[in-house]
């Protein structure tokens, strides 16, 4: 069965951070988090297990200082973000930081939308990935731009550091800079847009809390304050989807795209809903538009490949999987999925090679065992087939 990736929303981190900032602008960590003061001090093994959690807390704090999330927050205008960035990562960060003044003056707000599970990298650092919208309050329609930030965090003797910085889903960096450079410092729509943004942000938070009716009311208010805001329609569509009001959700995605024809995420979300409703061709078309606008939006490619496979377009599915196979974060799943497609196309040797690669990365991948078992069975090697089928059922896997 092809793997379809669900686009789950990011829950804003609300836990307090166990940090103190020294005058030398170094991040000094405690070995205990808030609420744990009455517990015994942590040993080294416990600290090692806690390390990714603390690094995520640092990344959240650092990004919060860099971007205004809420117009009412009082930011530290002397915050020097680049002081926390290692030399190899500074070049990429400096390209973006020259527009930081626009962010600090609250002409652009960042609405966090999604976060990925932290990844422990081979170099000992932890990758923390955020995605969300840069929202222009000075634009009459509150134009937004979807971006993804990959922050690699490492430990230093004196604290934590940003050792890697990357932006994707832009579709390229120049597009992001173009969006930022068009934002002006003064606009008559600023006050109304701030109110609309507050409603969108609150709607997003209430949706994450499961308070869908309240979230819907807030999204409705945002649209009444600015009926030309594509982001507000996209947020309301997500809420209506949660409420199983699918036809109205489709209409909201449609309107978001009418107002912002380059709204890649609206195409992506509409594609997922169309697939859920059985409109495979409509979903394939919308994933295609997503990838036309953002060629590196890999989740759209994963989902499209799965639908193409189910619809019998093996060549199309294989083309999508081939483009994903060398991306580390997808390789294990994609190799198992591509093996299945190769099996269906009669390429038994290719299927075995892909299954072996997937199992090398994850010896517990039951899909890879199942596909390889079918290959062995097809070749008449029943002993090998039975062994793999047993592992596909979870038997004998350690």
BELURJO-V761229 format. One record per residue. N is the residue number from 1. PSI is psi in whole degrees, -180 to 180 (none if undefined). Layout:
n=N psi=PSI
n=N psi=PSI
//
This chain:
n=1 psi=125
n=2 psi=146
n=3 psi=121
n=4 psi=123
n=5 psi=127
n=6 psi=136
n=7 psi=88
n=8 psi=146
n=9 psi=155
n=10 psi=128
n=11 psi=122
n=12 psi=132
n=13 psi=124
n=14 psi=-9
n=15 psi=142
n=16 psi=150
n=17 psi=138
n=18 psi=77
n=19 psi=157
n=20 psi=142
n=21 psi=116
n=22 psi=163
n=23 psi=-19
n=24 psi=10
n=25 psi=37
n=26 psi=145
n=27 psi=111
n=28 psi=128
n=29 psi=145
n=30 psi=154
n=31 psi=3
n=32 psi=146
n=33 psi=164
n=34 psi=142
n=35 psi=-3
n=36 psi=15
n=37 psi=-26
n=38 psi=4
n=39 psi=159
n=40 psi=153
n=41 psi=151
n=42 psi=144
n=43 psi=179
n=44 psi=-38
n=45 psi=-41
n=46 psi=-39
n=47 psi=-41
n=48 psi=-41
n=49 psi=-31
n=50 psi=-19
n=51 psi=-48
n=52 psi=-37
n=53 psi=-42
n=54 psi=-38
n=55 psi=-38
n=56 psi=-41
n=57 psi=-42
n=58 psi=-46
n=59 psi=-41
n=60 psi=-43
n=61 psi=-46
n=62 psi=-45
n=63 psi=-34
n=64 psi=-36
n=65 psi=-34
n=66 psi=-43
n=67 psi=141
n=68 psi=121
n=69 psi=-26
n=70 psi=130
n=71 psi=-22
n=72 psi=-9
n=73 psi=142
n=74 psi=112
n=75 psi=154
n=76 psi=101
n=77 psi=-11
n=78 psi=4
n=79 psi=125
n=80 psi=90
n=81 psi=-37
n=82 psi=-18
n=83 psi=-18
n=84 psi=3
n=85 psi=132
n=86 psi=155
n=87 psi=-47
n=88 psi=-26
n=89 psi=-7
n=90 psi=-35
n=91 psi=-47
n=92 psi=-39
n=93 psi=-38
n=94 psi=-32
n=95 psi=-35
n=96 psi=-37
n=97 psi=-17
n=98 psi=-14
n=99 psi=10
n=100 psi=-30
n=101 psi=-36
n=102 psi=-38
n=103 psi=-43
n=104 psi=-30
n=105 psi=7
n=106 psi=26
n=107 psi=-24
n=108 psi=130
n=109 psi=154
n=110 psi=118
n=111 psi=105
n=112 psi=138
n=113 psi=-32
n=114 psi=148
n=115 psi=149
n=116 psi=160
n=117 psi=138
n=118 psi=143
n=119 psi=131
n=120 psi=119
n=121 psi=158
n=122 psi=-28
n=123 psi=6
n=124 psi=-6
n=125 psi=172
n=126 psi=129
n=127 psi=125
n=128 psi=124
n=129 psi=127
n=130 psi=151
n=131 psi=151
n=132 psi=-169
n=133 psi=133
n=134 psi=120
n=135 psi=126
n=136 psi=118
n=137 psi=-18
n=138 psi=-16
n=139 psi=133
n=140 psi=-34
n=141 psi=12
n=142 psi=53
n=143 psi=142
n=144 psi=160
n=145 psi=125
n=146 psi=129
n=147 psi=160
n=148 psi=133
n=149 psi=125
n=150 psi=117
n=151 psi=122
n=152 psi=123
n=153 psi=132
n=154 psi=160
n=155 psi=138
n=156 psi=163
n=157 psi=-29
n=158 psi=0
n=159 psi=-152
n=160 psi=153
n=161 psi=152
n=162 psi=109
n=163 psi=-3
n=164 psi=141
n=165 psi=129
n=166 psi=142
n=167 psi=137
n=168 psi=-178
n=169 psi=38
n=170 psi=-29
n=171 psi=-13
n=172 psi=165
n=173 psi=-36
n=174 psi=-33
n=175 psi=-40
n=176 psi=-46
n=177 psi=-36
n=178 psi=-42
n=179 psi=-47
n=180 psi=-40
n=181 psi=-21
n=182 psi=-12
n=183 psi=127
n=184 psi=163
n=185 psi=-21
n=186 psi=138
n=187 psi=142
n=188 psi=-17
n=189 psi=0
n=190 psi=-48
n=191 psi=-47
n=192 psi=-38
n=193 psi=-35
n=194 psi=-41
n=195 psi=-42
n=196 psi=-42
n=197 psi=-43
n=198 psi=-40
n=199 psi=-41
n=200 psi=-44
n=201 psi=-44
n=202 psi=-38
n=203 psi=-42
n=204 psi=-44
n=205 psi=-44
n=206 psi=-34
n=207 psi=-42
n=208 psi=-28
n=209 psi=-3
n=210 psi=9
n=211 psi=71
n=212 psi=-37
n=213 psi=-41
n=214 psi=-42
n=215 psi=-41
n=216 psi=-41
n=217 psi=-41
n=218 psi=-39
n=219 psi=-40
n=220 psi=-41
n=221 psi=-40
n=222 psi=-42
n=223 psi=-36
n=224 psi=-33
n=225 psi=-33
n=226 psi=89
n=227 psi=-6
n=228 psi=9
n=229 psi=107
n=230 psi=-37
n=231 psi=-39
n=232 psi=-41
n=233 psi=-38
n=234 psi=-41
n=235 psi=-44
n=236 psi=-36
n=237 psi=-43
n=238 psi=-42
n=239 psi=-45
n=240 psi=-33
n=241 psi=-42
n=242 psi=-32
n=243 psi=5
n=244 psi=23
n=245 psi=71
n=246 psi=-40
n=247 psi=-42
n=248 psi=-34
n=249 psi=-44
n=250 psi=-43
n=251 psi=-38
n=252 psi=-41
n=253 psi=-41
n=254 psi=-46
n=255 psi=-38
n=256 psi=-40
n=257 psi=-36
n=258 psi=-44
n=259 psi=-29
n=260 psi=86
n=261 psi=-17
n=262 psi=23
n=263 psi=84
n=264 psi=-40
n=265 psi=-32
n=266 psi=-41
n=267 psi=-42
n=268 psi=-49
n=269 psi=-39
n=270 psi=-36
n=271 psi=-44
n=272 psi=-41
n=273 psi=-40
n=274 psi=-40
n=275 psi=-42
n=276 psi=-35
n=277 psi=4
n=278 psi=6
n=279 psi=76
n=280 psi=-43
n=281 psi=-40
n=282 psi=-39
n=283 psi=-44
n=284 psi=-43
n=285 psi=-45
n=286 psi=-37
n=287 psi=-36
n=288 psi=-41
n=289 psi=-40
n=290 psi=-47
n=291 psi=-28
n=292 psi=-41
n=293 psi=-38
n=294 psi=87
n=295 psi=-23
n=296 psi=17
n=297 psi=82
n=298 psi=-28
n=299 psi=-33
n=300 psi=-38
n=301 psi=-40
n=302 psi=-50
n=303 psi=-42
n=304 psi=-41
n=305 psi=-40
n=306 psi=-41
n=307 psi=-42
n=308 psi=-40
n=309 psi=-47
n=310 psi=-30
n=311 psi=0
n=312 psi=4
n=313 psi=77
n=314 psi=-39
n=315 psi=-44
n=316 psi=-42
n=317 psi=-44
n=318 psi=-39
n=319 psi=-41
n=320 psi=-45
n=321 psi=-34
n=322 psi=-37
n=323 psi=-15
n=324 psi=-15
n=325 psi=-29
n=326 psi=7
n=327 psi=116
n=328 psi=-42
n=329 psi=-18
n=330 psi=-13
n=331 psi=-46
n=332 psi=-50
n=333 psi=-43
n=334 psi=-39
n=335 psi=-40
n=336 psi=-40
n=337 psi=-42
n=338 psi=-35
n=339 psi=-40
n=340 psi=-42
n=341 psi=-43
n=342 psi=-38
n=343 psi=-45
n=344 psi=-26
n=345 psi=-2
n=346 psi=8
n=347 psi=80
n=348 psi=-41
n=349 psi=-44
n=350 psi=-37
n=351 psi=-43
n=352 psi=-43
n=353 psi=-44
n=354 psi=-39
n=355 psi=-44
n=356 psi=-40
n=357 psi=-41
n=358 psi=-42
n=359 psi=-25
n=360 psi=-37
n=361 psi=-32
n=362 psi=98
n=363 psi=-4
n=364 psi=13
n=365 psi=99
n=366 psi=-30
n=367 psi=-40
n=368 psi=-41
n=369 psi=-41
n=370 psi=-46
n=371 psi=-44
n=372 psi=-36
n=373 psi=-40
n=374 psi=-39
n=375 psi=-48
n=376 psi=-42
n=377 psi=-42
n=378 psi=-36
n=379 psi=-1
n=380 psi=13
n=381 psi=78
n=382 psi=-36
n=383 psi=-43
n=384 psi=-38
n=385 psi=-46
n=386 psi=-38
n=387 psi=-45
n=388 psi=-37
n=389 psi=-37
n=390 psi=-42
n=391 psi=-34
n=392 psi=-28
n=393 psi=1
n=394 psi=9
n=395 psi=129
n=396 psi=12
n=397 psi=125
n=398 psi=none
//
